[in-house]
Amino acid sequence: MVSIVDIFRHFSPRPARRNWNNEIKRCRKGEAHGSELNAPDRVREITARQLARLKESPLFVDIREEDEYLCGHIPGARNLSRAVLEQAVSEILPDRTKPIILYCARGDSSALAVELMQKAGYENVFSLKGGLFGWLEAGGILQACRKGRDPERSGR
């Protein structure tokens, strides 16, 4: 049986992605410059429980790396890593009015990705508060798949 602690260890950020987490800390401390200064303050977050109140079914976008996504993700979620999302968000997600829920492991990276999408003109984009861990704590389920076998993949 897999414990929550095992899942947390599996999905926790790797050392190679620590710079992104350092950016988040700098923004929260006020060390960033320009528009980055209040990034987490402008981000709209939604909890797993609040999702039930949405009138339209949202598109879930998992911004973690492919190997993390394949180990477990929210059913129906598309995997678009942060790098892909930054490069081609308008081509991949053309409808700027559809509700979109971005998530990562803990919610930090997705909060910054939401700001990026808001700047690109997306109106109903949210960060899943607590990320995948918040989803699991609220009783959400995961879908796992083998590499190359997921029909929900983005086609990249």
C-alpha positions as CSV (number, residue, x, y, z in Angstrom):
1,M,0.0,0.0,0.0
2,V,1.3,3.4,-0.9
3,S,1.2,6.1,1.7
4,I,0.8,9.9,1.3
5,V,4.4,10.3,2.3
6,D,5.6,8.0,-0.5
7,I,3.5,10.0,-3.0
8,F,4.9,13.3,-1.7
9,R,8.4,12.0,-2.0
10,H,7.7,10.8,-5.6
11,F,6.2,14.1,-6.8
12,S,8.4,16.5,-4.9
13,P,10.4,18.8,-7.1
14,R,13.8,17.6,-8.3
15,P,17.0,19.6,-7.6
16,A,17.2,20.6,-11.2
17,R,14.0,22.6,-10.9
18,R,14.9,24.4,-7.6
19,N,15.6,27.6,-9.5
20,W,11.8,27.9,-10.4
21,N,11.0,27.4,-6.7
22,N,13.6,30.1,-5.8
23,E,11.8,32.5,-8.2
24,I,8.6,31.9,-6.2
25,K,10.3,32.6,-2.9
26,R,11.9,35.8,-4.3
27,C,8.5,37.0,-5.5
28,R,6.9,36.3,-2.2
29,K,9.7,38.1,-0.3
30,G,9.5,41.1,-2.7
31,E,13.0,40.6,-4.2
32,A,11.8,40.3,-7.8
33,H,11.6,43.2,-10.1
34,G,8.9,44.7,-12.2
35,S,5.7,42.7,-12.9
36,E,7.1,39.6,-11.0
37,L,6.9,41.4,-7.7
38,N,3.3,40.5,-6.8
39,A,2.8,37.5,-9.1
40,P,1.4,35.2,-6.4
41,D,-1.0,37.9,-5.2
42,R,-2.7,38.2,-8.6
43,V,-3.2,34.5,-9.2
44,R,-6.6,33.0,-8.9
45,E,-6.5,29.8,-6.9
46,I,-9.2,27.2,-6.6
47,T,-9.5,24.3,-4.2
48,A,-10.5,20.8,-5.2
49,R,-13.7,21.3,-3.3
50,Q,-14.6,24.5,-5.1
51,L,-14.3,22.8,-8.5
52,A,-17.7,21.2,-7.9
53,R,-19.3,24.7,-8.2
54,L,-17.9,25.4,-11.6
55,K,-20.8,25.5,-14.2
56,E,-18.6,24.4,-17.1
57,S,-16.2,21.4,-16.9
58,P,-12.7,22.8,-16.8
59,L,-9.7,21.6,-18.8
60,F,-7.0,20.3,-16.4
61,V,-3.5,21.0,-17.4
62,D,-0.6,19.2,-15.6
63,I,2.5,21.3,-16.0
64,R,4.9,18.8,-14.4
65,E,7.4,16.9,-16.5
66,E,6.2,13.9,-18.6
67,D,7.6,11.2,-16.3
68,E,5.8,12.7,-13.3
69,Y,2.6,13.0,-15.3
70,L,2.8,9.3,-16.4
71,C,3.2,8.2,-12.8
72,G,-0.1,9.8,-11.8
73,H,-2.3,12.7,-12.8
74,I,-5.9,13.9,-12.5
75,P,-8.1,11.9,-14.9
76,G,-8.6,13.7,-18.2
77,A,-5.7,16.1,-17.6
78,R,-3.4,17.2,-20.5
79,N,0.3,17.3,-19.9
80,L,2.0,20.5,-21.0
81,S,5.2,21.1,-19.2
82,R,6.0,24.6,-18.2
83,A,8.4,25.1,-21.0
84,V,5.9,24.0,-23.7
85,L,3.2,26.1,-22.0
86,E,5.4,29.3,-22.2
87,Q,6.4,28.7,-25.8
88,A,3.0,27.9,-27.5
89,V,0.1,28.5,-25.0
90,S,-2.1,30.1,-27.6
91,E,-1.6,27.4,-30.2
92,I,-2.2,24.6,-27.7
93,L,-5.1,26.2,-25.8
94,P,-6.9,28.5,-28.3
95,D,-10.1,29.1,-26.4
96,R,-9.3,31.9,-23.9
97,T,-12.7,31.8,-22.2
98,K,-12.8,28.1,-21.3
99,P,-12.1,27.4,-17.6
100,I,-8.6,26.0,-17.3
101,I,-7.1,24.5,-14.1
102,L,-3.3,24.4,-14.0
103,Y,-1.6,22.2,-11.4
104,C,1.8,21.0,-10.4
105,A,2.9,18.9,-7.4
106,R,2.3,21.6,-4.7
107,G,0.8,24.6,-6.5
108,D,3.8,26.9,-6.6
109,S,4.8,26.5,-10.2
110,S,1.2,26.4,-11.4
111,A,0.6,29.8,-9.7
112,L,3.3,31.4,-11.8
113,A,2.1,29.7,-14.9
114,V,-1.4,31.1,-14.3
115,E,0.0,34.6,-14.3
116,L,1.7,33.9,-17.6
117,M,-1.6,32.7,-19.1
118,Q,-3.4,35.7,-17.6
119,K,-0.9,38.0,-19.4
120,A,-1.6,36.1,-22.6
121,G,-5.4,37.0,-22.3
122,Y,-6.8,33.9,-20.7
123,E,-9.9,34.9,-18.6
124,N,-10.8,31.8,-16.6
125,V,-7.5,30.2,-15.6
126,F,-6.9,29.0,-12.1
127,S,-4.1,27.3,-10.1
128,L,-5.2,24.3,-8.1
129,K,-4.5,25.2,-4.6
130,G,-2.1,22.7,-3.0
131,G,-1.5,21.2,-6.4
132,L,-1.8,17.4,-6.8
133,F,-1.3,17.0,-3.1
134,G,-4.3,19.2,-2.4
135,W,-6.3,17.1,-4.9
136,L,-5.3,13.9,-3.1
137,E,-6.1,15.4,0.4
138,A,-9.6,16.3,-0.8
139,G,-10.2,12.7,-1.9
140,G,-9.4,13.1,-5.6
141,I,-8.2,10.1,-7.6
142,L,-5.3,9.7,-9.9
143,Q,-4.9,8.1,-13.3
144,A,-1.6,6.5,-14.1
145,C,-0.4,5.2,-17.4
146,R,2.6,3.6,-19.1
147,K,4.9,5.7,-21.2
148,G,3.5,6.3,-24.7
149,R,0.1,4.8,-23.8
150,D,-1.9,7.8,-22.6
151,P,-4.8,9.0,-24.9
152,E,-4.9,12.4,-23.0
153,R,-1.4,13.4,-24.0
154,S,-1.1,16.7,-25.9
155,G,0.5,15.2,-29.0
156,R,3.8,17.0,-28.6
